[in-house]
């Protein structure tokens, strides 16, 4: 009888230990989070994957992650399917191309939590994290008026090829200037989000205008080209050049130019960290707003050191 009791006791102890092991494994299981980002087409885009991975590493006690980068909608669709096969429970996607609606809807219908970063997409059940493009324009207008007053000539560098991004930034800028500085002379030219276009186009603009007080540029890369054009032309009357994005190289130029206020309206790729956080919150069963819009932060020579990151690719 003692042998039988001893056997039962051993079996009971083993079962208890086994159950404890299974429970521990289950409680220690990590969420599977997939990241879908475009391949490098612009420094800003390159930094999206960098910051997404950085946040996943910071959450390594909760998250196992799989990052995929693609060059077009077809490739991103294939990688989305790969993430589903991998077992992704949540996906943070930056779908830059038309045609991603159907595959993303398929992922949502499969029960995957889907958080879109930056790009708005017409899919039911998707969450979104983005910056505030219109507010970037509003803050740019306030900044210029603060530095040069309510009168002068401001060149607006529009980027029609960027669609709603430039439309919203320009809208916020013009409407605010009309309210707070109605006598400001606004002149608009088209360019692109590259430093070479900023240099080429603004060199031509400087020839056309003998006096410019400020430049409303929407992108840090464009602004670097603008600053080169100003230096090469020897112009000294321009007191403000704005930007947008949050580029490390541009930040480092800010204290070097004491005679001109160099500004960036922070639309940082680091915002993707908030998208990763939203994905984890959803997996934790927390209630999350369908859309998270991150307010604009202004960076200039007075606070740029707070935003330096030696490891950032942008």
C-alpha positions as CSV (number, residue, x, y, z in Angstrom):
1,X,0.0,0.0,0.0
2,X,2.9,2.3,0.8
3,X,4.4,1.6,-2.7
4,X,1.1,2.5,-4.4
5,X,0.8,5.7,-2.3
6,X,4.4,6.6,-3.1
7,X,3.8,6.0,-6.9
8,X,0.6,8.2,-6.8
9,X,2.5,10.9,-5.0
10,X,5.3,10.9,-7.5
11,X,2.8,11.0,-10.4
12,X,1.0,13.8,-8.8
13,X,4.2,15.8,-8.2
14,X,5.3,15.3,-11.8
15,X,1.9,16.3,-13.1
16,X,2.0,19.4,-11.0
17,X,5.5,20.3,-12.2
18,X,4.5,19.7,-15.9
19,X,1.4,21.9,-15.5
20,X,3.5,24.6,-13.9
21,X,5.9,24.4,-16.8
22,X,3.1,24.6,-19.4
23,X,1.5,27.6,-17.6
24,X,4.9,29.3,-17.3
25,X,5.5,28.8,-21.1
26,X,2.1,30.1,-21.9
27,X,2.5,33.2,-19.7
28,X,5.9,33.8,-21.1
29,X,4.7,33.6,-24.7
30,X,5.4,36.6,-26.9
31,X,3.0,38.3,-29.3
32,X,4.0,37.9,-32.9
33,X,4.1,41.4,-34.6
34,X,4.9,41.9,-38.3
35,X,6.2,45.1,-39.8
36,X,5.6,45.9,-43.4
37,X,7.5,48.9,-44.8
38,X,8.6,50.1,-48.2
39,X,12.2,49.6,-49.3
40,X,14.5,52.6,-49.2
41,X,13.1,55.3,-51.5
42,X,13.8,58.4,-49.3
43,X,15.8,58.8,-46.1
44,X,12.6,59.3,-44.2
45,X,11.2,56.0,-45.5
46,X,14.4,54.2,-44.6
47,X,14.1,55.3,-41.0
48,X,10.6,53.9,-40.6
49,X,11.8,50.3,-40.5
50,X,14.7,51.3,-38.3
51,X,12.5,52.9,-35.6
52,X,9.9,50.1,-35.9
53,X,12.6,47.5,-35.2
54,X,14.1,49.7,-32.4
55,X,10.7,49.7,-30.6
56,X,10.2,46.0,-31.1
57,X,13.6,45.4,-29.4
58,X,12.5,47.7,-26.5
59,X,9.4,45.5,-26.1
60,X,11.4,42.2,-26.5
61,X,9.9,40.8,-23.3
62,X,6.4,41.0,-25.0
63,X,7.1,40.9,-28.7
64,X,8.6,38.6,-31.3
65,X,8.8,40.5,-34.6
66,X,9.3,40.0,-38.3
67,X,10.2,43.0,-40.5
68,X,9.6,42.9,-44.3
69,X,10.5,45.7,-46.8
70,X,9.1,45.9,-50.3
71,X,9.5,47.9,-53.6
72,X,5.9,47.7,-54.9
73,X,2.3,46.7,-54.1
74,X,2.8,43.2,-55.5
75,X,5.8,42.5,-53.4
76,X,4.2,44.0,-50.3
77,X,1.1,41.8,-50.8
78,X,3.4,38.7,-51.0
79,X,5.1,39.7,-47.8
80,X,1.8,40.3,-46.1
81,X,0.9,36.7,-46.9
82,X,4.3,35.6,-45.6
83,X,3.6,37.4,-42.3
84,X,0.2,35.7,-42.0
85,X,1.8,32.3,-42.6
86,X,4.4,33.2,-40.0
87,X,1.5,33.6,-37.5
88,X,1.5,37.4,-37.1
89,X,-1.2,38.4,-34.6
90,X,-0.7,42.1,-35.4
91,X,0.8,43.9,-38.3
92,X,2.1,47.5,-38.5
93,X,1.9,48.5,-42.2
94,X,3.2,51.5,-44.2
95,X,1.4,50.8,-47.5
96,X,2.8,53.4,-49.9
97,X,1.1,52.0,-53.0
98,X,-2.4,51.9,-54.4
99,X,-3.8,48.3,-54.5
100,X,-3.1,47.3,-50.9
101,X,-6.7,47.6,-49.8
102,X,-7.8,44.0,-50.7
103,X,-4.8,42.1,-49.1
104,X,-5.0,44.3,-46.0
105,X,-8.7,43.7,-45.7
106,X,-8.0,40.0,-46.0
107,X,-5.6,40.1,-43.1
108,X,-8.1,42.0,-41.0
109,X,-10.8,39.5,-41.8
110,X,-8.5,36.8,-40.7
111,X,-8.5,38.3,-37.2
112,X,-5.1,40.1,-37.4
113,X,-4.8,43.5,-35.7
114,X,-3.8,45.9,-38.5
115,X,-2.2,49.3,-37.7
116,X,-1.5,51.6,-40.6
117,X,1.4,54.0,-40.2
118,X,1.0,57.4,-41.9
119,X,-0.9,56.4,-45.0
120,X,-4.7,56.5,-44.8
121,X,-6.3,53.5,-46.4
122,X,-10.0,52.6,-47.0
123,X,-10.3,49.3,-45.1
124,X,-12.8,48.5,-42.4
125,X,-11.2,47.6,-39.1
126,X,-7.8,49.2,-39.6
127,X,-6.2,51.5,-37.0
128,X,-4.0,54.4,-38.0
129,X,-1.1,56.4,-36.5
130,X,0.1,59.5,-38.3
131,X,1.4,63.0,-37.9
132,X,-0.6,66.2,-38.6
133,X,0.2,67.6,-42.0
134,X,-2.1,70.5,-41.8
135,X,-0.8,71.5,-38.3
136,X,2.7,71.4,-39.8
137,X,1.6,74.3,-42.1
138,X,-0.1,76.1,-39.2
139,X,3.0,75.9,-37.1
140,X,5.3,76.9,-40.0
141,X,3.2,80.1,-40.6
142,X,3.3,81.0,-36.9
143,X,7.1,80.4,-36.8
144,X,7.8,82.7,-39.8
145,X,5.6,85.5,-38.5
146,X,7.3,85.2,-35.1
147,X,10.7,85.6,-36.7
148,X,10.1,88.2,-39.5
149,X,6.9,90.0,-38.4
150,X,3.6,90.3,-40.4
151,X,5.0,91.8,-43.6
152,X,7.5,90.6,-46.2
153,X,7.9,88.2,-49.1
154,X,7.6,84.4,-48.3
155,X,8.3,81.8,-51.0
156,X,6.1,78.7,-50.6
157,X,7.8,75.6,-52.0
158,X,4.9,73.3,-53.0
159,X,5.3,69.7,-53.9
160,X,2.2,68.7,-56.1
161,X,3.6,65.2,-56.7
162,X,3.2,64.4,-53.0
163,X,-0.6,64.6,-53.1
164,X,-2.5,65.2,-49.9
165,X,0.8,65.7,-47.9
166,X,1.7,69.0,-49.6
167,X,-2.0,70.0,-50.0
168,X,-2.6,69.8,-46.3
169,X,0.7,71.5,-45.3
170,X,0.1,74.3,-47.8
171,X,-3.6,74.7,-46.7
172,X,-2.6,75.0,-43.0
173,X,0.2,77.5,-43.9
174,X,-1.8,79.8,-46.2
175,X,-5.0,79.9,-44.1
176,X,-3.0,80.8,-41.0
177,X,-1.0,83.5,-42.8
178,X,-4.2,85.0,-44.0
179,X,-5.5,85.2,-40.4
180,X,-2.3,86.5,-38.6
181,X,-0.4,88.3,-41.4
182,X,-2.8,89.3,-44.2
183,X,-0.3,91.7,-45.7
184,X,2.3,89.1,-46.2
185,X,3.3,88.6,-49.9
186,X,3.2,84.9,-50.7
187,X,4.8,83.5,-53.9
188,X,4.4,79.8,-54.7
189,X,6.7,77.6,-56.8
190,X,6.6,73.8,-57.4
191,X,9.5,71.6,-56.5
192,X,10.1,68.1,-55.0
193,X,11.2,66.5,-51.8
194,X,14.9,66.2,-52.7
195,X,17.9,68.4,-52.0
196,X,18.9,68.6,-55.7
197,X,15.4,69.9,-56.6
198,X,15.6,72.3,-53.7
199,X,19.0,73.6,-55.0
200,X,18.0,73.8,-58.7
201,X,14.6,75.3,-58.2
202,X,15.5,77.8,-55.5
203,X,18.6,79.0,-57.5
204,X,16.1,80.0,-60.2
205,X,13.7,81.6,-57.7
206,X,16.6,83.7,-56.3
207,X,17.2,85.1,-59.8
208,X,13.5,86.0,-60.1
209,X,13.2,87.7,-56.8
210,X,15.6,90.4,-55.5
211,X,14.3,90.2,-52.0
212,X,12.9,87.2,-50.1
213,X,12.4,87.3,-46.3
214,X,11.5,83.7,-45.6
215,X,11.0,80.3,-47.2
216,X,8.2,77.9,-46.4
217,X,9.7,74.6,-47.4
218,X,7.8,71.4,-46.4
219,X,10.7,69.0,-46.3
220,X,14.2,68.9,-44.7
221,X,15.8,67.4,-47.8
222,X,14.4,70.3,-50.0
223,X,15.5,72.8,-47.4
224,X,19.1,71.6,-47.5
225,X,19.1,72.3,-51.2
226,X,17.6,75.7,-50.6
227,X,20.3,76.6,-48.0
228,X,23.0,75.7,-50.5
229,X,21.4,77.9,-53.2
230,X,21.2,80.8,-50.7
231,X,24.9,80.4,-49.8
232,X,26.0,80.1,-53.4
233,X,24.1,83.2,-54.4
234,X,25.5,85.2,-51.4
235,X,22.0,86.3,-50.3
236,X,21.8,87.6,-46.7
237,X,18.2,89.0,-46.4
238,X,16.5,85.6,-46.0
239,X,16.0,85.1,-42.2
240,X,13.9,81.8,-42.1
241,X,13.9,78.5,-43.9
242,X,11.4,75.9,-42.6
243,X,11.5,72.2,-43.2
244,X,9.6,69.0,-42.4
245,X,10.4,65.5,-41.4
246,X,13.2,65.4,-38.8
247,X,16.5,64.8,-40.6
248,X,19.7,64.4,-38.5
249,X,21.9,66.2,-41.1
250,X,19.5,69.1,-41.2
251,X,19.4,69.3,-37.4
252,X,23.1,69.6,-37.2
253,X,23.0,72.6,-39.6
254,X,20.8,74.6,-37.3
255,X,23.5,76.0,-34.9
256,X,25.9,76.6,-37.7
257,X,23.7,79.2,-39.3
258,X,23.4,82.0,-36.8
259,X,22.1,84.6,-39.3
260,X,19.2,82.4,-40.4
261,X,16.6,80.5,-38.5
262,X,16.5,76.9,-39.8
263,X,13.4,75.1,-38.6
264,X,11.9,71.6,-39.0
265,X,8.3,70.7,-38.3
266,X,8.8,67.3,-36.9
267,X,7.0,64.6,-38.9
268,X,9.3,62.0,-37.6
269,X,9.6,58.4,-38.8
270,X,10.0,57.6,-35.1
271,X,6.2,58.0,-34.9
272,X,6.1,54.4,-36.1
273,X,7.0,53.5,-32.5
274,X,3.6,54.7,-31.5
275,X,2.1,52.4,-34.2
276,X,3.9,49.4,-32.6
277,X,2.6,50.5,-29.2
278,X,-1.0,50.6,-30.6
279,X,-0.5,47.0,-32.0
280,X,0.6,45.7,-28.6
281,X,-2.2,47.5,-26.8
282,X,-4.7,45.9,-29.1
283,X,-3.2,42.5,-28.5
284,X,-3.4,43.2,-24.7
285,X,-7.1,43.8,-25.2
286,X,-7.0,47.5,-24.4
287,X,-9.4,50.0,-26.0
288,X,-7.6,52.1,-28.6
289,X,-8.8,55.0,-30.7
290,X,-9.2,54.1,-34.4
291,X,-6.9,57.1,-35.4
292,X,-4.0,58.5,-33.4
293,X,-2.8,61.9,-34.8
294,X,0.5,63.0,-33.3
295,X,0.8,66.8,-32.7
296,X,3.6,68.8,-34.5
297,X,6.8,69.5,-32.7
298,X,9.0,72.4,-33.9
299,X,12.8,71.9,-33.9
300,X,15.3,74.7,-34.4
301,X,18.7,75.7,-33.0
302,X,17.2,76.2,-29.5
303,X,16.2,72.6,-29.0
304,X,17.7,70.4,-31.7
305,X,20.0,68.6,-29.3
306,X,17.0,66.8,-27.8
307,X,16.3,65.1,-31.2
308,X,19.8,63.9,-32.2
309,X,20.2,60.2,-32.8
310,X,23.6,59.1,-34.1
311,X,22.2,55.7,-35.2
312,X,19.3,57.0,-37.2
313,X,19.5,56.5,-41.0
314,X,17.6,59.7,-41.5
